[in-house]
């Protein structure tokens, strides 16, 4: 009886051991054929090895949160291009003046003809000191618009050497702005004029006719 029990026990142990070996082998085989998913950035790779290749991970990367596109600032409108307006006019009118001990004070008014760019009325006032300089300021106006100017300091009002009462005016008019369509206008106009100085006596007043030609270019905004 003892030997029979021992034999049965040995058989049972052999069967258990064999089953354990078979189970272990099955687990190893299953581990060897198991597929895992590996990630590397946007690259996805499926492998049957126990772990991912170097540089890969089984952790799926989190997709970046979409951000709102930056709003581009609006492009400011380009400033309107400037425009050049030619000016060429001949004026006739009157000059009223007074003679002082140091200079000649005059006021000028006239109407223009020619390519006057809608500016056909001249008005100004100034003073002349001998033939050295002529200082003046005035306006050219018409059709609801006006052009302001200052006479450049190098301008002159000189008497004719052959007839001392004939005065010649030459110089530049510096545009300083305007109204209507000439707001912000700039440019330089040349002036040539003449009038008769009827008296050179200190304290005397006079009125005479004058003519003037004004030419140049007006730059508008």
C-alpha positions as CSV (number, residue, x, y, z in Angstrom):
1,X,0.0,0.0,0.0
2,X,2.8,2.4,0.8
3,X,4.5,2.0,-2.6
4,X,1.2,2.5,-4.4
5,X,0.5,5.8,-2.6
6,X,4.0,6.9,-3.3
7,X,3.7,6.1,-7.0
8,X,0.4,8.1,-7.2
9,X,2.0,11.0,-5.4
10,X,4.9,11.1,-7.8
11,X,2.5,11.0,-10.8
12,X,0.5,13.8,-9.4
13,X,3.7,15.9,-8.9
14,X,4.8,15.2,-12.4
15,X,1.4,16.2,-13.9
16,X,1.4,19.5,-11.9
17,X,5.0,20.3,-12.9
18,X,4.2,19.7,-16.5
19,X,1.1,21.9,-16.4
20,X,3.1,24.7,-14.8
21,X,5.8,24.5,-17.5
22,X,3.1,24.5,-20.2
23,X,1.4,27.5,-18.6
24,X,4.7,29.5,-18.3
25,X,5.5,28.7,-21.9
26,X,2.1,29.9,-23.0
27,X,2.5,33.1,-21.1
28,X,5.9,33.7,-22.6
29,X,4.5,33.0,-26.1
30,X,1.6,35.4,-25.5
31,X,4.0,38.1,-24.2
32,X,6.1,37.7,-27.3
33,X,3.2,38.1,-29.7
34,X,1.3,40.9,-27.9
35,X,1.0,44.1,-30.0
36,X,1.6,47.5,-28.3
37,X,1.2,51.0,-29.7
38,X,4.2,53.3,-29.4
39,X,4.2,57.1,-30.0
40,X,6.9,59.6,-31.0
41,X,5.4,63.0,-31.7
42,X,3.0,62.5,-34.5
43,X,4.5,59.2,-35.5
44,X,2.5,56.1,-34.4
45,X,4.1,52.6,-34.5
46,X,2.7,49.3,-33.5
47,X,5.3,46.7,-32.3
48,X,5.2,43.1,-30.9
49,X,8.1,43.6,-28.6
50,X,7.8,43.8,-24.9
51,X,8.6,47.6,-24.9
52,X,8.7,50.5,-27.4
53,X,11.9,51.3,-29.4
54,X,14.2,54.0,-28.1
55,X,12.6,57.4,-28.4
56,X,9.1,56.0,-28.4
57,X,6.6,55.9,-25.6
58,X,3.3,54.0,-24.9
59,X,1.9,57.3,-23.7
60,X,-0.2,59.0,-26.4
61,X,0.8,62.7,-26.7
62,X,-1.8,65.3,-25.8
63,X,-2.9,67.3,-28.8
64,X,-2.0,71.0,-28.4
65,X,-4.9,73.3,-27.6
66,X,-5.8,75.4,-30.6
67,X,-5.2,79.1,-30.2
68,X,-7.1,81.9,-31.8
69,X,-5.3,83.4,-34.8
70,X,-3.8,86.7,-34.1
71,X,-5.9,89.5,-35.4
72,X,-3.8,91.6,-37.8
73,X,-4.2,95.3,-37.3
74,X,-5.9,97.0,-40.1
75,X,-3.7,98.8,-42.6
76,X,-4.3,102.5,-42.4
77,X,-5.5,104.1,-45.6
78,X,-2.7,105.6,-47.7
79,X,-2.8,109.4,-47.5
80,X,-4.1,111.0,-50.6
81,X,-1.4,112.0,-53.0
82,X,-0.6,115.6,-53.5
83,X,-1.6,117.5,-56.6
84,X,0.3,120.2,-58.5
85,X,-1.9,123.0,-59.8
86,X,-0.2,125.4,-62.3
87,X,-0.9,129.1,-61.8
88,X,-0.4,131.9,-64.4
89,X,-2.3,135.1,-64.1
90,X,-2.0,138.8,-65.0
91,X,-3.5,141.3,-62.6
92,X,-4.6,144.9,-63.0
93,X,-5.8,147.1,-60.2
94,X,-4.9,149.9,-57.9
95,X,-2.2,150.5,-55.3
96,X,-2.7,153.0,-52.5
97,X,0.3,154.2,-50.6
98,X,1.8,156.6,-48.2
99,X,5.4,157.9,-47.9
100,X,7.1,157.9,-44.5
101,X,10.6,158.9,-43.5
102,X,11.8,155.3,-43.6
103,X,9.7,153.4,-46.1
104,X,6.8,153.3,-48.4
105,X,3.5,151.7,-47.2
106,X,1.2,150.2,-49.9
107,X,-2.1,148.4,-50.2
108,X,-2.8,146.5,-53.4
109,X,-6.1,145.3,-54.9
110,X,-6.6,143.8,-58.3
111,X,-8.4,141.4,-60.6
112,X,-6.7,138.6,-62.6
113,X,-7.1,137.0,-66.0
114,X,-5.5,133.9,-67.5
115,X,-5.0,130.5,-66.0
116,X,-6.0,131.6,-62.5
117,X,-7.0,128.2,-61.0
118,X,-10.2,129.8,-59.6
119,X,-8.1,132.5,-57.8
120,X,-8.7,135.8,-59.7
121,X,-8.7,138.4,-56.9
122,X,-5.5,139.8,-55.4
123,X,-5.3,141.7,-52.1
124,X,-2.2,142.5,-50.1
125,X,-0.4,145.1,-48.1
126,X,3.3,145.8,-47.3
127,X,6.2,148.1,-47.1
128,X,9.3,148.9,-49.2
129,X,12.5,150.3,-47.9
130,X,14.3,151.9,-50.8
131,X,15.4,149.1,-53.2
132,X,16.6,146.8,-50.4
133,X,13.6,144.7,-49.6
134,X,9.8,144.5,-49.9
135,X,7.7,142.9,-47.1
136,X,4.2,141.9,-47.9
137,X,1.4,139.4,-47.2
138,X,-1.8,138.8,-49.0
139,X,-4.3,136.5,-50.5
140,X,-5.4,135.2,-53.9
141,X,-9.1,134.3,-53.8
142,X,-12.1,133.3,-55.8
143,X,-15.0,130.8,-56.2
144,X,-15.1,130.3,-52.4
145,X,-11.4,129.4,-52.1
146,X,-8.4,131.3,-51.1
147,X,-4.6,131.1,-51.0
148,X,-2.5,132.8,-48.4
149,X,1.0,134.0,-49.1
150,X,4.0,135.9,-47.6
151,X,6.4,137.9,-49.8
152,X,9.9,136.4,-49.4
153,X,12.3,138.7,-47.7
154,X,14.6,138.9,-50.8
155,X,11.9,140.5,-52.9
156,X,12.4,144.1,-54.0
157,X,10.5,147.2,-55.0
158,X,12.9,149.5,-56.9
159,X,12.5,152.8,-58.7
160,X,13.4,153.0,-62.4
161,X,16.7,154.8,-62.7
162,X,15.6,156.7,-65.8
163,X,12.3,157.7,-64.3
164,X,12.3,157.8,-60.5
165,X,8.6,157.5,-60.1
166,X,8.2,154.2,-61.9
167,X,8.4,151.3,-59.4
168,X,9.2,147.7,-60.3
169,X,8.3,144.9,-58.0
170,X,10.1,141.5,-58.2
171,X,10.2,138.5,-55.9
172,X,8.7,135.3,-54.6
173,X,5.4,134.6,-52.9
174,X,5.6,131.8,-50.3
175,X,2.3,130.0,-50.0
176,X,1.4,129.5,-46.3
177,X,-2.0,127.8,-46.6
178,X,-5.5,128.5,-47.8
179,X,-9.2,127.7,-47.5
180,X,-11.6,125.5,-49.4
181,X,-9.8,123.2,-51.8
182,X,-6.5,125.0,-51.0
183,X,-6.4,124.1,-47.3
184,X,-2.8,123.1,-46.4
185,X,-1.5,124.2,-49.8
186,X,2.2,124.9,-50.2
187,X,4.5,126.2,-53.0
188,X,6.2,129.3,-54.3
189,X,4.9,131.7,-56.9
190,X,7.0,134.4,-58.7
191,X,5.7,137.9,-59.0
192,X,6.6,140.8,-61.3
193,X,4.8,144.0,-61.0
194,X,4.9,147.8,-61.7
195,X,3.2,150.9,-60.5
196,X,3.8,154.7,-60.5
197,X,5.0,156.4,-57.3
198,X,3.3,159.7,-57.7
199,X,4.9,161.4,-54.8
200,X,8.1,161.0,-52.8
201,X,7.3,163.7,-50.3
202,X,7.3,162.5,-46.7
203,X,3.8,162.3,-45.3
204,X,2.2,162.3,-48.7
205,X,-0.4,159.8,-50.0
206,X,-1.0,158.5,-53.5
207,X,-3.1,156.2,-55.5
208,X,-2.1,154.7,-58.9
209,X,-2.7,151.8,-61.2
210,X,-0.6,148.7,-61.1
211,X,0.0,145.5,-63.1
212,X,1.4,142.3,-61.9
213,X,2.1,138.8,-63.3
214,X,2.1,135.9,-60.9
215,X,3.3,132.4,-62.0
216,X,4.2,129.1,-60.4
217,X,2.8,125.9,-59.0
218,X,0.4,125.3,-56.1
219,X,0.8,122.0,-54.3
220,X,-2.5,120.8,-52.7
221,X,-3.1,117.9,-50.3
